[in-house]
Amino acid sequence: MKKLIKQIIFAVTFLTIIPGPKKLNITPEDTGRSMAFYPIVGITIGIFLFLISRYGYISAFTTSIFITVFLLLITRGLHADGLIDSFDGFLSGTKNPEKILEIMKDSNIGALGFIAAFSVYLIKIALIYELLTRKGINYPYYLMILPALSRSGVSFAVYLFKYPRKKGGLGRDFFSSIGITQVLISFFITVIFTLEKGTYKNLFLAPAVFIFWLI
């Protein structure tokens, strides 16, 4: 039980700006196994998004901007940083994998990475606005579950693919200690979170999510 709690705490502190205990004593095994609990972090973030959306004194467009900025702040820009690095590397024009990884590791932001991030976050603001204003959509439900869904696929992706770098690092710890158990735990936690109150129609989401991971 102590290991599980430690892994959940690490998942929270790694994916968000929320601080954890200074002496957590995380092992490489804990690093990988913490991915099973990423959907819990996602639903927690989603609850905050819901609370922001309920502030009724600002327009839906401004709310969309606030939600997007909050996501950047709560995650320390972790996903934005990865997005920028990926576009800088893969759109650099080289086909050499080692060169691509070298470019991605560079802390400087390239023009392509900046354009990609700017475009993605413009689209995100627009889509959140559509979600908030479209009639007939239970937007609080989707605001809460989408962060959980987006983080649920991480364990499967790490389990499915190999660590790309020859030299070790924090990323290698995730890849070396992930197992099918963590993938299944993450999967079923996500399914539980996606069940709407009083209905069971989203049970069909379970195979849909699994197929989405495979494609």
C-alpha positions in Angstrom: 0.0 0.0 0.0 2.8 2.4 0.8 4.4 1.8 -2.6 1.1 2.5 -4.3 0.7 5.8 -2.4 4.2 6.7 -3.2 3.7 6.1 -6.9 0.5 8.1 -6.9 2.3 11.0 -5.2 5.1 10.8 -7.8 2.5 10.8 -10.6 1.0 14.0 -9.2 4.3 15.8 -8.7 5.8 14.8 -12.0 2.8 15.8 -14.1 1.8 19.0 -12.2 3.3 21.8 -10.2 1.9 20.4 -7.0 4.8 19.7 -4.7 5.3 16.4 -2.9 7.3 15.3 0.1 11.0 16.1 -0.1 12.0 12.6 0.9 9.9 10.4 -1.3 12.7 8.0 -2.2 11.5 7.2 -5.7 13.1 4.2 -7.4 13.3 3.6 -11.2 10.6 0.9 -10.6 8.3 3.5 -9.0 8.9 5.9 -11.9 7.5 3.5 -14.5 4.7 2.1 -12.3 3.4 5.5 -11.5 2.0 5.8 -15.0 -0.8 3.5 -14.0 -2.2 6.4 -12.0 -1.9 9.1 -14.6 -5.7 9.1 -15.2 -6.2 10.0 -11.6 -4.0 13.1 -12.1 -6.0 13.8 -15.3 -9.4 13.7 -13.6 -8.0 16.0 -10.8 -6.9 18.5 -13.4 -10.3 18.1 -15.1 -12.1 19.0 -11.8 -10.2 22.3 -11.7 -11.2 23.0 -15.4 -14.8 22.4 -14.4 -14.5 24.9 -11.5 -13.0 27.5 -13.8 -15.8 27.0 -16.4 -18.4 27.6 -13.7 -17.2 31.2 -13.0 -20.1 32.9 -14.7 -18.9 36.5 -14.8 -16.7 36.2 -17.9 -17.5 35.2 -21.5 -17.0 31.7 -22.9 -14.1 32.9 -25.0 -12.3 34.4 -22.0 -13.0 31.2 -20.1 -11.4 29.2 -22.9 -8.3 31.2 -22.6 -8.2 30.9 -18.8 -8.6 27.1 -19.1 -5.8 26.9 -21.7 -3.4 29.1 -19.6 -4.3 27.1 -16.5 -3.4 23.8 -18.3 0.0 25.3 -19.2 0.6 26.5 -15.6 -0.6 23.4 -13.8 1.6 21.1 -15.9 4.6 23.5 -16.0 4.3 23.5 -19.7 5.5 19.9 -19.8 3.4 18.9 -22.8 4.1 22.2 -24.7 7.8 21.6 -24.2 7.5 18.1 -25.7 5.4 19.4 -28.5 7.9 22.1 -29.5 10.9 19.7 -29.3 9.0 17.1 -31.4 8.2 19.5 -34.2 11.7 21.0 -34.1 13.2 17.5 -34.5 10.9 15.9 -37.0 10.5 18.9 -39.2 14.2 19.8 -39.2 14.7 18.2 -42.7 17.1 15.5 -41.5 16.4 11.8 -41.7 19.1 10.8 -39.3 17.5 9.6 -36.0 20.5 10.6 -33.9 20.4 14.1 -35.4 16.7 14.4 -34.7 17.1 13.4 -31.1 20.0 15.9 -30.8 17.8 18.7 -32.1 15.0 17.7 -29.7 17.3 17.8 -26.8 18.4 21.3 -27.6 16.8 23.7 -25.1 16.5 26.5 -27.7 13.1 26.9 -29.4 13.1 26.7 -33.2 10.8 28.6 -35.5 8.9 25.4 -36.5 8.4 24.4 -32.8 7.1 27.9 -32.0 4.7 27.9 -34.9 3.4 24.4 -34.0 2.8 25.3 -30.4 1.1 28.6 -31.3 -1.2 26.8 -33.8 -2.0 23.9 -31.4 -3.0 26.3 -28.6 -5.0 28.5 -30.9 -6.9 25.4 -31.9 -7.3 24.3 -28.3 -8.8 27.6 -27.3 -11.2 27.4 -30.3 -12.3 23.8 -29.4 -12.8 24.6 -25.7 -14.9 27.6 -26.8 -17.0 25.3 -29.0 -17.4 22.8 -26.1 -18.6 25.5 -23.8 -21.1 27.1 -26.2 -22.4 24.2 -28.2 -26.0 23.3 -27.1 -26.8 19.8 -26.0 -23.3 18.9 -24.9 -22.6 18.0 -21.2 -19.5 20.1 -21.2 -18.6 19.7 -17.5 -18.4 16.0 -18.0 -16.0 16.3 -21.0 -13.9 19.0 -19.3 -13.3 16.5 -16.4 -12.7 13.3 -18.4 -10.7 14.6 -21.4 -7.5 15.2 -19.3 -7.9 11.7 -17.9 -8.3 10.2 -21.4 -5.3 12.0 -22.7 -3.1 10.7 -19.9 -4.4 7.2 -20.0 -2.6 6.4 -23.2 0.8 7.3 -21.9 1.4 3.9 -20.2 0.4 2.0 -23.3 2.6 4.1 -25.6 5.6 3.6 -23.3 4.8 -0.1 -23.1 4.4 -0.4 -26.9 7.5 1.5 -28.0 11.2 1.3 -27.2 13.3 4.0 -25.5 14.9 5.9 -28.5 18.1 7.1 -26.9 21.2 5.0 -26.4 22.2 6.9 -23.2 20.2 6.5 -20.1 18.1 9.2 -18.4 14.8 9.7 -16.6 12.9 8.5 -19.7 14.7 5.2 -19.6 13.3 4.6 -16.1 9.8 4.9 -17.4 10.4 2.4 -20.2 12.4 -0.1 -18.1 9.8 -0.6 -15.4 6.4 -0.4 -17.2 4.4 -3.6 -17.5 1.1 -4.8 -18.8 -0.3 -4.5 -15.3 0.2 -0.8 -15.3 -1.3 -0.5 -18.7 -4.5 -2.4 -17.6 -4.8 -0.4 -14.3 -4.6 2.9 -16.3 -7.1 1.6 -18.8 -9.7 0.5 -16.2 -9.3 3.6 -14.1 -10.1 5.6 -17.3 -13.1 3.5 -18.0 -14.5 4.0 -14.5 -14.0 7.8 -14.8 -15.8 7.9 -18.1 -19.0 6.4 -16.8 -21.7 9.1 -16.7 -23.8 9.2 -13.6 -26.9 7.0 -13.9 -25.9 5.5 -17.3 -23.7 2.6 -18.6 -23.5 3.7 -22.2 -19.9 4.7 -21.9 -18.9 1.1 -21.1 -18.6 0.9 -24.9 -15.8 3.5 -24.6 -13.5 0.9 -23.1 -12.9 -1.0 -26.4 -12.9 2.3 -28.3 -10.1 3.6 -26.2 -8.2 0.4 -26.5 -8.6 0.4 -30.3 -7.5 4.1 -30.4 -4.3 3.1 -28.5 -3.6 0.4 -31.1 -4.0 2.5 -34.2 
